[in-house]
């Protein structure tokens, strides 16, 4: 790390104003609106002075990432980053032009410094501070602070919120493929990559940054602990699927929380391989592998990455994405796979033989979407069948009077 030296010529005499919230402090919020891109943090306060400074612990802010409301909206709001406070402290070493070596700061006042070296003390008055230089600590980004000004010192209910990209959450899923009772587990992972801890009487999650406002739950007191985050429940707001908890939560700076939200037992998992085939096809096609999840209960209504657990000493995990479809049925796409293939043999101008090969240790369904193009005319046919494990199935395809027909051989 490169050392950073401060000279008096680069710094004002007055100590910089302290931020309304130090990095190590805990921010108390009214509600935390989590999204995958970050979080809206909502706070409320009763203004009683003509000018008040409020916490706004972000290092970058745009107008689109800020919102406010007041009973009396005749206000002036401004935000800025506090000036860096690298002023001297007792015991700190400094250098003074034309003085040999380093000197320790013994006392600091607004107009005088007392410095010492080897038991010798010297005073350095304000008019000589331009001769000072010293090694500063690591450079950090100071948080913003919000100043609210009103025309008179009146009581005024004020609410404000800002978007912080360092606080966020994501919905993830896990599925044990070989379990006796396969279960789709919905999980919420919270991330606090900010420099401050946060407390709130509740939180919600929606995948979109533009969240609808939800009913706030108030809490008179909250027990302090390293981390406290209750599992949320499914809901909806402003046309979006949400997760919400009205229990007090605390998320320390730099921490992460992994919560199981919902476990849905599946009544069946069906393996499919889909093929798009046309009469000009030659060679061998890999299948597009997918799993159909079927449940007696409603499946989750929020999409997210899913880890399909195998752990059979051959494959650890398969990664894909869960997307809500039918209420009790959804399909997971796992990409192209050579575990089931479709080969084509042309028998004549209007006849083909298709060979399905299943290399899996389980039976799987093959779904064929067949087509034939002749100038501007298109013939289509669909066909599906179950192919036993480690076996081959042959099909005959014929084109008669512009129509495709399929039958097993």
C-alpha positions in Angstrom: 0.0 0.0 0.0 1.4 3.4 -0.9 1.9 5.8 2.0 -0.3 8.9 1.9 1.2 12.1 3.4 -0.9 15.0 4.6 0.4 18.6 4.6 -1.3 21.5 6.3 -1.7 23.2 2.9 -4.1 20.4 1.8 -6.3 20.6 4.8 -8.6 23.0 6.6 -8.0 24.0 10.2 -11.5 23.0 11.5 -12.1 19.4 12.2 -14.3 17.9 9.6 -18.0 17.4 10.6 -18.6 13.8 11.7 -20.8 11.6 9.6 -24.3 11.0 10.9 -23.5 7.3 10.9 -20.0 5.9 11.5 -19.0 2.9 9.5 -19.0 0.7 12.6 -22.5 1.8 13.8 -25.8 0.0 13.4 -28.4 1.7 11.3 -32.0 1.4 12.5 -34.4 1.2 9.6 -38.2 1.1 9.4 -38.1 -1.6 6.8 -35.7 -3.3 4.5 -36.8 -3.9 0.9 -34.4 -6.5 -0.6 -33.9 -7.2 -4.3 -31.3 -9.1 -6.3 -29.7 -5.7 -7.4 -29.6 -4.2 -3.9 -32.0 -2.9 -1.3 -34.3 0.1 -0.5 -33.7 1.2 3.1 -36.6 3.1 4.6 -36.4 5.3 7.7 -38.7 7.8 9.4 -37.9 10.7 11.8 -39.8 13.5 13.4 -38.1 16.8 12.4 -38.0 19.4 15.2 -35.2 21.7 14.1 -34.7 24.1 11.3 -31.8 22.0 10.1 -31.1 18.4 10.8 -28.5 15.9 9.6 -29.6 12.3 9.1 -27.8 9.0 8.2 -27.3 8.3 4.6 -24.5 5.7 4.6 -23.7 5.3 0.9 -20.7 6.5 -1.0 -22.5 7.1 -4.3 -26.1 8.3 -4.8 -28.2 9.5 -7.7 -31.6 11.1 -7.6 -33.3 7.9 -8.9 -31.9 6.0 -5.9 -33.5 8.4 -3.3 -37.1 9.0 -2.2 -38.7 11.2 0.5 -42.0 12.3 1.9 -43.0 14.8 4.6 -46.2 16.1 6.2 -44.9 19.6 5.3 -43.0 19.2 2.0 -41.7 22.7 1.9 -38.2 21.4 2.6 -34.7 21.8 1.2 -32.7 18.5 1.1 -29.1 18.1 0.3 -26.5 15.4 0.6 -22.8 15.4 0.5 -19.8 13.3 1.6 -18.2 14.6 4.8 -14.7 16.0 4.5 -12.0 13.6 5.3 -10.9 13.9 8.9 -7.1 13.3 8.9 -6.3 16.0 11.6 -3.7 15.3 14.2 -4.2 13.3 17.4 -2.0 13.1 20.5 0.9 10.7 20.1 1.0 11.0 16.3 4.4 11.6 14.7 4.8 14.7 12.4 7.6 16.4 10.5 8.2 20.1 10.6 10.2 22.0 7.9 13.6 23.0 9.3 13.2 20.8 12.4 15.3 17.6 12.4 13.6 14.2 12.6 10.1 13.3 13.7 8.1 15.0 16.5 5.4 13.5 18.6 2.2 15.5 19.2 1.8 16.2 22.9 -1.2 18.5 22.9 -3.7 19.9 20.3 -5.7 23.1 20.5 -7.4 25.3 17.9 -4.5 27.7 17.8 -1.4 25.8 19.0 0.4 22.4 18.9 2.8 21.1 21.5 5.4 18.8 20.0 8.1 16.8 21.7 11.3 14.9 20.7 13.7 13.2 23.2 12.2 15.1 26.1 12.4 18.4 24.4 9.0 20.2 23.9 8.3 22.9 21.3 5.2 24.9 20.6 4.0 25.4 17.0 1.5 28.2 16.7 -1.3 28.3 14.1 0.5 30.6 11.7 3.3 28.0 11.4 1.2 25.0 10.6 1.9 25.3 6.9 5.3 23.7 7.8 3.6 20.5 9.0 3.4 17.1 7.3 2.5 13.7 8.5 1.7 10.2 7.4 -2.1 9.6 7.1 -4.0 6.4 7.7 -5.5 4.2 5.0 -7.7 6.2 2.7 -11.4 5.2 2.8 -14.6 6.4 1.2 -16.7 8.4 3.7 -20.4 7.9 3.7 -22.8 10.6 2.6 -24.9 12.5 5.1 -28.3 14.0 4.5 -29.2 17.6 5.5 -32.9 18.5 5.8 -33.8 22.2 6.2 -37.2 23.7 6.9 -38.3 27.3 7.2 -38.8 27.0 11.0 -38.2 24.7 13.9 -41.5 22.9 13.7 -42.6 19.3 14.2 -42.7 17.5 10.8 -43.0 13.8 10.1 -40.3 12.9 7.5 -39.8 9.7 5.7 -37.0 8.9 3.3 -35.4 5.9 1.6 -32.3 5.2 -0.5 -31.1 2.3 -2.6 -27.9 0.6 -1.6 -26.4 -1.9 -3.9 -24.2 -3.4 -1.2 -27.2 -4.9 0.6 -29.2 -7.5 -1.3 -30.7 -11.0 -1.5 -31.3 -13.8 -3.9 -33.7 -16.7 -4.1 -32.0 -20.0 -4.7 -33.3 -23.6 -4.9 -31.9 -27.1 -4.2 -33.3 -30.4 -5.4 -32.0 -33.9 -4.4 -32.4 -35.9 -7.5 -32.0 -39.4 -6.0 -33.8 -38.8 -2.7 -36.6 -41.3 -1.7 -38.9 -38.3 -1.3 -37.5 -35.6 -3.6 -38.1 -32.1 -2.2 -37.7 -28.7 -3.9 -36.2 -26.4 -1.2 -36.6 -22.6 -1.7 -33.9 -20.6 0.1 -33.3 -16.9 0.6 -29.7 -15.7 0.8 -29.2 -12.3 2.3 -25.9 -10.3 1.7 -24.7 -7.3 3.7 -21.5 -6.2 2.0 -21.8 -2.7 3.4 -19.6 -1.2 6.2 -22.6 -0.9 8.6 -24.9 -3.3 10.4 -28.6 -2.9 9.9 -31.6 -3.5 12.2 -35.3 -3.4 11.1 -38.6 -4.6 12.4 -39.1 -6.6 9.2 -38.0 -7.1 5.6 -39.3 -8.2 2.3 -37.8 -9.5 -1.0 -38.9 -9.0 -4.6 -36.7 -9.7 -7.6 -37.5 -6.3 -9.1 -35.8 -3.1 -7.9 -39.2 -1.3 -8.2 -41.0 -2.7 -5.2 -44.5 -1.9 -4.1 -44.8 -0.7 -0.5 -45.9 -3.3 2.0 -47.5 -2.9 5.4 -44.9 -2.0 8.0 -44.6 -3.8 11.3 -43.3 -1.7 14.2 -41.2 -3.0 17.1 -40.7 -1.2 20.4 -37.5 -3.0 21.2 -35.1 -5.4 19.6 -32.6 -7.7 21.3 -29.1 -7.2 20.1 -27.3 -10.3 18.8 -24.7 -11.1 16.1 -27.4 -12.0 13.6 -31.1 -12.4 13.7 -33.1 -13.0 10.6 -36.5 -14.8 10.6 -37.7 -16.9 7.7 -40.0 -15.0 5.4 -43.4 -16.1 4.0 -44.6 -16.0 0.4 -46.8 -13.1 -0.6 -47.4 -10.7 -3.4 -47.5 -6.9 -3.9 -48.0 -4.6 -6.9 -48.3 -7.5 -9.2 -45.0 -9.2 -8.0 -44.4 -12.3 -6.0 -42.6 -11.5 -2.8 -41.2 -12.9 0.4 -41.9 -11.1 3.7 -41.1 -11.3 7.4 -42.6 -9.0 10.0 -40.1 -10.2 12.7 -37.2 -8.0 13.9 -34.0 -8.6 12.0 -30.4 -7.7 12.4 -27.7 -8.2 9.8 -24.1 -7.3 10.8 -21.8 -5.6 8.4 -20.0 -8.0 6.1 -22.4 -10.9 6.9 -24.6 -13.3 5.0 -27.6 -15.3 6.0 -29.0 -18.4 4.3 -32.6 -19.2 5.1 -34.8 -22.1 4.1 -38.2 -20.5 3.1 -40.3 -23.4 1.8 -39.9 -27.1 1.2 -42.2 -28.7 -1.4 -42.3 -32.4 -1.6 -42.6 -33.7 -5.2 -44.9 -36.5 -6.2 -42.8 -37.2 -9.3 -39.8 -36.2 -11.3 -39.9 -37.1 -15.0 -36.8 -37.1 -17.2 -37.3 -35.9 -20.8 -35.1 -35.6 -23.9 -36.5 -33.4 -26.6 -35.5 -33.5 -30.3 -36.3 -31.1 -33.1 -36.1 -33.2 -36.3 -36.8 -32.3 -39.9 -36.8 -34.5 -43.1 -33.5 -32.9 -44.2 -31.8 -34.0 -41.0 -28.7 -36.3 -41.2 -26.3 -37.6 -38.6 -26.9 -37.8 -34.9 -28.6 -35.3 -32.6 -28.1 -35.0 -28.8 -31.3 -34.6 -26.8 -32.2 -31.5 -24.8 -32.5 -32.9 -21.3 -35.1 -31.6 -18.9 -36.8 -32.6 -15.7 -40.5 -32.1 -15.0 -41.3 -31.4 -11.4 -44.8 -32.5 -10.3 -46.3 -31.7 -6.9 -49.6 -32.1 -5.2 -49.0 -28.7 -3.6 -48.3 -25.3 -5.3 -44.7 -24.8 -6.3 -42.9 -21.5 -5.4 -43.8 -18.5 -7.4 -40.4 -16.8 -7.6 -37.7 -18.0 -10.0 -34.1 -18.5 -9.2 -31.0 -20.7 -9.7 -31.3 -24.3 -8.7 -28.7 -26.8 -7.7 -29.7 -30.4 -8.5 -27.8 -32.5 -6.1 -26.5 -35.9 -7.3 -23.4 -36.7 -5.1 -23.1 -40.3 -6.4 -19.3 -40.2 -6.4 -19.5 -39.4 -10.1 -21.3 -36.1 -10.4 -21.7 -33.5 -7.6 -24.2 -31.0 -8.7 -26.1 -29.9 -11.8 -26.8 -26.2 -12.2 -29.9 -24.8 -13.8 -32.7 -22.3 -13.3 -36.2 -22.7 -11.8 -39.0 -20.7 -13.4 -42.6 -20.9 -12.2 -44.9 -22.4 -14.8 -48.0 -24.3 -13.9 -49.0 -24.1 -10.2 -48.1 -27.7 -9.5 -45.8 -28.4 -12.4 -42.5 -26.9 -13.7 -39.7 -27.9 -16.0 -36.0 -27.6 -15.4 -33.8 -27.4 -18.5 -30.4 -29.1 -18.2 -29.0 -28.5 -21.7 -27.9 -30.8 -24.5 -27.0 -34.3 -23.5 -25.6 -37.3 -25.3 -27.2 -39.6 -22.8 -30.0 -39.9 -25.3 -29.4 -39.4 -29.0 -31.4 -39.5 -32.2 -29.9 -40.9 -35.4 -31.4 -40.6 -38.8 -31.3 -43.1 -41.7 -33.0 -42.1 -45.0 -34.8 -45.1 -46.6 -36.4 -43.3 -49.5 -37.6 -39.9 -50.7 -40.5 -40.0 -48.3 -39.4 -42.5 -45.6 -36.9 -42.4 -42.8 -35.8 -44.5 -39.9 -35.0 -42.8 -36.6 -33.0 -44.5 -33.9 -33.3 -43.4 -30.3 -30.5 -44.6 -28.0 -30.9 -44.2 -24.2 -27.6 -44.6 -22.4 -29.0 -43.7 -19.0 -29.4 -46.2 -16.1 -33.1 -45.2 -15.9 -35.9 -45.0 -18.5 -36.6 -41.6 -19.9 -39.2 -40.1 -22.2 -38.2 -39.0 -25.7 -40.2 -36.1 -27.2 -40.0 -35.6 -30.9 -41.1 -32.5 -32.8 -41.0 -33.5 -36.5 -41.3 -31.2 -39.5 -41.1 -31.3 -43.3 -40.8 -28.2 -45.5 -41.9 -28.3 -49.2 -41.7 -24.9 -50.8 -44.2 -22.8 -48.7 -45.9 -25.8 -47.2 -45.0 -27.2 -43.8 -46.0 -30.6 -42.3 -45.6 -31.2 -38.6 -46.0 -34.0 -36.2 -45.4 -34.7 -32.6 -44.5 -38.0 -30.9 -43.4 -39.2 -27.5 -42.5 -42.5 -26.0 -40.6 -44.0 -23.1 -37.3 -45.5 -23.8 -36.1 -48.1 -21.3 -32.7 -47.8 -19.7 -29.6 -48.8 -21.7 -31.7 -49.6 -24.8 -32.5 -48.5 -28.4 -35.9 -47.7 -29.9 -36.5 -47.5 -33.7 -39.2 -45.4 -35.3 -40.5 -45.2 -38.9 -41.4 -41.8 -40.3 -43.4 -41.5 -43.6 -44.6 -38.6 -45.6 -47.9 -39.2 -47.3 -50.0 -36.5 -49.1 -48.1 -33.8 -47.2 -48.7 -35.4 -43.8 -46.1 -36.9 -41.5 -46.8 -40.2 -39.7 -44.7 -41.9 -37.0 -44.8 -45.5 -35.7 -42.4 -47.6 -33.6 -40.7 -50.5 -35.3 
